[in-house]
């Protein structure tokens, strides 16, 4: 049965989608069967894997509402062992349509029962909000992974996110676990990045991944070519960082670190 992980941060521009895609690619490179679910109406994870979302007829929205089988909306990617359920334009209206529906927070969790045994890991790229789609992602998940940018406002909103996670644990999903935070866009030359890192170690004792993702032009370029950093520049520092993160992720998930 797949370990389902929500990659979430309501603050935009922190490397959430970048982390989802590149972690997924390197988990697949490690021999794991991985599914990425693009739950963000912006569909950046979809286009970042080389899929033209505007041309798709069906995606995660149709799978969630039961219009399509979840297996019918799975797409292959350029990486062996990595598949994706894309976002389409229809997803933008989902939060509004589901507002008055009974058990609206559980739609994704129920839909994933069909395919949960097909993968080792399912990574959910959530919208940069704490709305109904993100709540669906969290309720469907076993764990939460939080990308945090190494910059001045990094901790702004983190408390709000943790409050939301705690509310979901108390009311909807008691077993939801915070796997940890991943530091992104880290610049070792600046004092600020070091200070943010130290502050996060205080905020999340034993919950910070040791693999730190550096700020990288190559990493920023890769999505415009519809590629992960593994497919775009596997010898770059950012690629090596995500490779280390995938290995650490597996060890943490298996409980060996």
Phi and psi in degrees as a GROMACS rama.xvg file:
@    title "Ramachandran Plot"
@    xaxis  label "Phi"
@    yaxis  label "Psi"
@TYPE xy
-65.2877  144.068  UNK-2
-84.7468  120.154  UNK-3
-100.497  125.036  UNK-4
-124.17  125.763  UNK-5
-89.9754  123.179  UNK-6
-94.2813  115.917  UNK-7
-145.247  139.922  UNK-8
-165.893  122.801  UNK-9
-72.594  -10.8402  UNK-10
-84.3589  125.076  UNK-11
-76.3207  161.406  UNK-12
73.3596  25.0674  UNK-13
-103.831  3.92765  UNK-14
89.3744  25.2653  UNK-15
-65.2641  -54.3285  UNK-16
-66.9379  -40.2286  UNK-17
-57.6895  -42.5463  UNK-18
-68.3968  -42.1666  UNK-19
-56.8653  -50.8329  UNK-20
-68.2613  -44.9106  UNK-21
-76.4587  -35.165  UNK-22
-62.8584  -44.5963  UNK-23
-59.9442  -43.6338  UNK-24
-62.3235  -41.6502  UNK-25
-77.9372  -26.7179  UNK-26
-65.1595  -41.5832  UNK-27
-64.6409  -38.1425  UNK-28
-62.1235  -28.8007  UNK-29
-80.5984  3.49297  UNK-30
95.4629  8.90525  UNK-31
-89.4777  152.087  UNK-32
-92.9289  119.995  UNK-33
-127.944  140.108  UNK-34
-123.209  129.444  UNK-35
-100.087  130.966  UNK-36
-110.145  120.484  UNK-37
-90.4546  101.898  UNK-38
-100.883  9.59396  UNK-39
-101.815  120.272  UNK-40
-56.6818  -20.3158  UNK-41
-68.7694  -19.2376  UNK-42
60.5278  30.6139  UNK-43
-68.0358  -34.975  UNK-44
-66.1512  -36.2086  UNK-45
-64.2739  -52.9263  UNK-46
-68.0424  -30.5965  UNK-47
-66.5319  -16.6501  UNK-48
-103.02  15.2182  UNK-49
83.7193  19.1217  UNK-50
-108.259  127.691  UNK-51
-80.5262  95.3106  UNK-52
-65.3645  -28.5398  UNK-53
-66.8693  -19.4973  UNK-54
-95.4196  -3.40688  UNK-55
-82.9276  141.694  UNK-56
-90.0691  -29.2524  UNK-57
-138.038  149.513  UNK-58
-158.856  -150.688  UNK-59
-62.7811  -33.1579  UNK-60
-58.5099  -48.4258  UNK-61
-65.788  -32.1321  UNK-62
-69.6288  -40.9559  UNK-63
-63.8734  -44.3751  UNK-64
-85.1078  -1.76799  UNK-65
85.1481  9.33813  UNK-66
-70.5396  -29.7399  UNK-67
-132.228  151.502  UNK-68
-65.1362  144.646  UNK-69
-61.1108  -36.1846  UNK-70
-65.7543  -26.7172  UNK-71
-75.268  -15.5947  UNK-72
-108.723  9.66227  UNK-73
-82.2212  134.642  UNK-74
-118.683  144.575  UNK-75
-74.1664  164.236  UNK-76
-127.47  -177.732  UNK-77
-71.3761  -12.3945  UNK-78
-101.298  126.645  UNK-79
-63.1173  131.959  UNK-80
90.1139  -5.61124  UNK-81
-116.82  124.735  UNK-82
-126.317  167.363  UNK-83
-141.081  142.32  UNK-84
-103.486  110.828  UNK-85
-77.6157  161.793  UNK-86
-93.2057  145.71  UNK-87
-125.44  176.553  UNK-88
-59.8741  -28.479  UNK-89
-63.3154  -24.7474  UNK-90
-64.5251  -27.7824  UNK-91
-59.2342  -32.633  UNK-92
-90.3028  -3.62264  UNK-93
-62.766  -43.958  UNK-94
-59.723  -36.9856  UNK-95
-72.4959  -43.3676  UNK-96
-65.0598  -31.3901  UNK-97
-89.2071  -6.36478  UNK-98
-54.7706  -43.7605  UNK-99
-100.208  11.9441  UNK-100
-87.2248  139.867  UNK-101
-63.7342  139.877  UNK-102
53.5433  40.8836  UNK-103
-62.8904  -22.6949  UNK-104
-77.4438  -9.31025  UNK-105
-108.58  5.42873  UNK-106
-59.9682  -47.7731  UNK-107
-68.0092  -42.265  UNK-108
-55.6617  -45.906  UNK-109
-67.101  -39.9356  UNK-110
-64.5996  -34.4337  UNK-111
-73.6458  -14.4608  UNK-112
-58.5329  -31.8187  UNK-113
-64.1916  -33.9256  UNK-114
-119.506  3.78668  UNK-115
-61.1476  -29.8956  UNK-116
-84.5629  0.455365  UNK-117
-86.5559  -11.907  UNK-118
-135.826  160.272  UNK-119
-83.6459  -40.3178  UNK-120
-135.448  139.834  UNK-121
-121.318  118.592  UNK-122
-106.239  125.715  UNK-123
-104.378  119.329  UNK-124
-89.5209  104.964  UNK-125
-87.4296  158.174  UNK-126
-65.3094  156.257  UNK-127
-80.8041  52.384  UNK-128
-145.365  171.46  UNK-129
-111.549  39.9152  UNK-130
-85.6837  -165.162  UNK-131
-64.8073  -36.3207  UNK-132
-64.4698  -44.5548  UNK-133
-64.8105  -39.4725  UNK-134
-62.3905  -39.4571  UNK-135
-60.1347  -42.2908  UNK-136
-62.0561  -43.8348  UNK-137
-67.9922  -42.3585  UNK-138
-65.172  -30.953  UNK-139
-78.0575  -11.2909  UNK-140
-98.7905  159.115  UNK-141
-91.8891  -33.6739  UNK-142
-140.432  162.443  UNK-143
-121.17  132.359  UNK-144
-117.945  127.184  UNK-145
-117.265  107.213  UNK-146
-73.8073  133.137  UNK-147
-129.33  122.363  UNK-148
-74.5257  138.508  UNK-149
-81.1281  73.7025  UNK-150
-147.166  174.345  UNK-151
-57.1165  -41.1186  UNK-152
-92.3735  18.2882  UNK-153
-58.2695  -39.7112  UNK-154
-86.0446  -8.37944  UNK-155
-66.8298  123.05  UNK-156
88.9808  -12.708  UNK-157
-65.4684  -36.433  UNK-158
-63.5195  -40.3595  UNK-159
-63.4107  -41.6246  UNK-160
-62.2078  -44.4503  UNK-161
-65.324  -35.4268  UNK-162
-62.3569  -41.3622  UNK-163
-63.6427  -45.1537  UNK-164
-59.5642  -43.3665  UNK-165
-65.6998  -38.3633  UNK-166
-62.9418  -40.185  UNK-167
-66.5992  -38.7316  UNK-168
-62.6522  -40.2041  UNK-169
-73.4804  -34.4255  UNK-170
-112.278  -26.186  UNK-171
-127.777  -34.9328  UNK-172
-147.207  80.2646  UNK-173
-58.1214  -28.7188  UNK-174
-88.5056  3.72809  UNK-175
-62.414  130.542  UNK-176
-118.504  137.94  UNK-177
-86.0745  107.854  UNK-178
-69.8767  -37.0798  UNK-179
151.86  -179.295  UNK-180
-113.852  143.876  UNK-181
-114.499  126.009  UNK-182
-80.6147  124.509  UNK-183
-117.141  163.376  UNK-184
53.4444  41.4099  UNK-185
-83.4855  131.244  UNK-186
-119.243  103.99  UNK-187
-65.0385  -14.7488  UNK-188
-79.1334  -16.3416  UNK-189
-102.45  142.587  UNK-190
-66.4042  -33.9575  UNK-191
-59.4017  -45.7177  UNK-192
-59.8592  -41.8755  UNK-193
-63.8339  -40.8272  UNK-194
-66.043  -40.8138  UNK-195
-62.7542  -42.5793  UNK-196
-59.7643  -46.1031  UNK-197
-63.1048  -40.1386  UNK-198
-64.6194  -39.3991  UNK-199
-68.2504  -35.8081  UNK-200
-61.8433  -33.8353  UNK-201
-72.8205  -37.7722  UNK-202
-72.5674  -39.3556  UNK-203
-123.155  67.2457  UNK-204
-59.1173  131.133  UNK-205
66.3985  11.7047  UNK-206
-121.485  9.92986  UNK-207
-100.341  126.233  UNK-208
-66.2454  137.966  UNK-209
-72.936  -23.6892  UNK-210
-77.6082  114.734  UNK-211
-105.871  134.675  UNK-212
-93.1206  120.509  UNK-213
-77.8077  157.624  UNK-214
-66.2833  134.365  UNK-215
-152.669  127.202  UNK-216
-65.9304  -41.2482  UNK-217
-62.5884  -38.3406  UNK-218
-65.7158  -39.0982  UNK-219
-70.1796  -30.5186  UNK-220
-75.6107  -34.0423  UNK-221
-52.8096  -45.902  UNK-222
-61.1817  -29.3325  UNK-223
-67.2305  -16.7687  UNK-224
-101.352  6.33663  UNK-225
67.6016  32.6745  UNK-226
-130.596  153.348  UNK-227
-80.7257  170.691  UNK-228
-66.8024  -26.5505  UNK-229
-63.8681  -37.9075  UNK-230
-85.0004  -21.2876  UNK-231
-95.868  -47.8193  UNK-232
-153.633  76.4605  UNK-233
-67.2425  -11.8526  UNK-234
-95.4852  -0.8342  UNK-235
-73.483  163.146  UNK-236
-62.0831  -38.5481  UNK-237
-65.3324  -38.8372  UNK-238
-62.2505  -45.0103  UNK-239
-62.9524  -36.0335  UNK-240
-65.9787  -42.9908  UNK-241
-70.9591  -30.6931  UNK-242
-63.3978  -44.1001  UNK-243
-63.6188  -40.29  UNK-244
-61.2881  -42.5994  UNK-245
-61.3384  -42.3626  UNK-246
-65.3379  -43.2978  UNK-247
-65.1486  -39.0348  UNK-248
-58.111  -47.6684  UNK-249
-61.7592  -44.2046  UNK-250
-62.7779  -42.1963  UNK-251
-65.993  -42.7385  UNK-252
-64.1228  -34.4665  UNK-253
-82.963  -5.24058  UNK-254
76.9508  22.7449  UNK-255
-97.6611  -2.74951  UNK-256
